[in-house]
Amino acid sequence: MDNLLEVCSRKTGCGREQTEQIIALFLSEIVEELARGHKVDLGTEFGVFSVKLRTGAVAEGSPRTPKDSRYKVVFRENSGMKQRLKIQLPKEK
């Protein structure tokens, strides 16, 4: 994170401490919105965060022990990020 802070600080012309406060506030607001059950869309070049309920249901008669239900943060990248992250996989011989 230190490197990211330095890059953002340099590119914006803000001091490192001010940049760190802005990023911390931004991340805190994302968490608050997710805690309220809202989706957080960070634009077409990035993606969307959302919260999903994972139930601990196990099929009847299964020997597995059921787990407690819980909430999980899910991230889905948007098309802009998908395009930028495409990796050329080597062809199989």
N, C-alpha and C positions, 0 to 999 in steps of 0.2 A: 504494500500500500504506500510505503514511503516514496517509491519511484513515481507512482501515479500522482501523489500529492505534488511532487516536484514538477512534473510535466504540466499539470493543471495550473499550478502557481505561475510557472514561467509563461504559459500561453495566455493566461488572463491578465497578467501583470499585477495580480493580488499577492500579498504576502503569504508565506507558507501557513501561518497560524490562521489567517482569515480563510484561506482555501480549505483547510482542515475543518473549520467550523461549518462552512457552507456544505461540504460533502457530508459531514455528520448529521446536519439538519435534514438534508435531502434524504439520506438513508433512514433516518428516524421517521420522517413523514411517510415513506413507503411502508414501513412496518406498521405504523398507525392505521393507514388505510387498509392494509391486509387484515389487521386485527378487527376492523369494523366489518369485514366480510366483502370489501370492495376489490375489484380488479384494479391493477395499476398498469396502464398502458404507457410505455415509454417510447412510442412512435414507431413508424414503419421501418426505421433503420435499426431498431433494437428488438423489442418484444414486450410480452405481457406477463406480469406476475399475477397469480390468483391463488386462492386457498380452497382446497378440496378436503372433504371429510372422508377419511379412510375407515371403513367399518372393519371390525375384527371378526366378522361372521365366518363361521366354519361350517361346511356341509354337515348335515345331520348324519351321525354314525361315524364321522371322521375321528381318527385317533388323535388328531392335532388339538392342542390346547388353544382355545380362542384367545385372541389378543384384544386389548381394550381399543375402542374407537379413538381416533386421533385426527387432528388436522395436519395437513401437509401443504407446504408452499410448492407451487408448480410454476415453472417458467416455460413459456413457449416462445421461441424466437420467431420474429416476423420475416417476411421475404427478403428485406434488405440485408439482414444479418446472414440469412441462409446463403445468399449469393456471395457475400464476402468471405464466408467460411468454407466454401466448397474446397474439398481436397481431392486432388487427383490420386486415385488409388492405383497401385501398380497392377498391370494386367497379369492374370494367372497364366502360367505356362503349361 
